[in-house]
Amino acid sequence: MKQKVIYYRDELNDEFAEDHIQAKKIDKTYRYLRSRILHVFWYRIIAMPFARIYMKLFFHHKIIGKEVFEKAGCCGYFLYGNHTHFLADAFVPAVLCRPLDVSVIVHPNNVSMPVLGRITPYLGALPLPDDGEAAKKFIQAVEKKIAGHECVMIYPEAHIWPYYTGIRPFTDASFRYPVKYRTPVFSLTNTYQKKKRGGRPMMVTYVDGPFYPKKGLSEKEQRKDLRNQVYAAMKKRAENNSVVKIRYEKIKS
């Protein structure tokens, strides 16, 4: 397998998705809560079967540790993961968390595509808001998902680095949600491993948790502590990567 090399400068901000989409502004006119009927059609009837078939055929997908979700009981939760594939990252949470519905906090690019952008909101895409009025609606949508015992997926690395086998540093900003709602937190780590046959690597997803906001700490400290627990779990699981399809090298200044 020929190895591609990508050069980067900034682990926090460099983006390699190469989708070149002009993101629309997510303002007060954006509708976060959509038709339940259309959601069932696009998510459960169309997307879910396709996701399962795609992950099995393309990645020979395997999940390790899914049973930890049982420790959360009957409540909504937040799930954090590494961001390494434009399509698999949309499918893995849905396959992993079924029968729960999954909403994914995304960049506005994901709802700005000419055709697919009209469908992704019904698949659970929650684009980050661009103004205060939209932010209120965004928070209301997140609250409704959690209150409805659903999963809210977050990719704290924010930017896609295809087939990256490490865990990039990320801030604790997105951990304010589980601290605010006092909900369990889980992590998923997608790794790329060798198959017995064929050149394409298989994807193995590891699940860890639950992690909870620690009592006795300030809100800021709780966010940092949750971030550190998730980051440590993902770093440990990333050691299981055994295939480097794309090598990333930092440009020295």
Secondary structure as GFF3:
##gff-version 3
##sequence-region A 1 253
A	DSSP	beta_strand	4	8	.	.	.	ID=ss1
A	DSSP	alpha_helix	36	39	.	.	.	ID=ss2
A	DSSP	pi_helix	40	47	.	.	.	ID=ss3
A	DSSP	alpha_helix	48	59	.	.	.	ID=ss4
A	DSSP	beta_strand	62	64	.	.	.	ID=ss5
A	DSSP	three_ten_helix	66	72	.	.	.	ID=ss6
A	DSSP	beta_strand	77	81	.	.	.	ID=ss7
A	DSSP	alpha_helix	88	97	.	.	.	ID=ss8
A	DSSP	beta_strand	102	106	.	.	.	ID=ss9
A	DSSP	three_ten_helix	108	111	.	.	.	ID=ss10
A	DSSP	alpha_helix	116	119	.	.	.	ID=ss11
A	DSSP	three_ten_helix	120	123	.	.	.	ID=ss12
A	DSSP	beta_strand	125	127	.	.	.	ID=ss13
A	DSSP	alpha_helix	132	147	.	.	.	ID=ss14
A	DSSP	beta_strand	151	154	.	.	.	ID=ss15
A	DSSP	three_ten_helix	173	175	.	.	.	ID=ss16
A	DSSP	alpha_helix	176	181	.	.	.	ID=ss17
A	DSSP	beta_strand	185	193	.	.	.	ID=ss18
A	DSSP	beta_strand	202	211	.	.	.	ID=ss19
A	DSSP	alpha_helix	219	238	.	.	.	ID=ss20
A	DSSP	beta_strand	246	250	.	.	.	ID=ss21
###
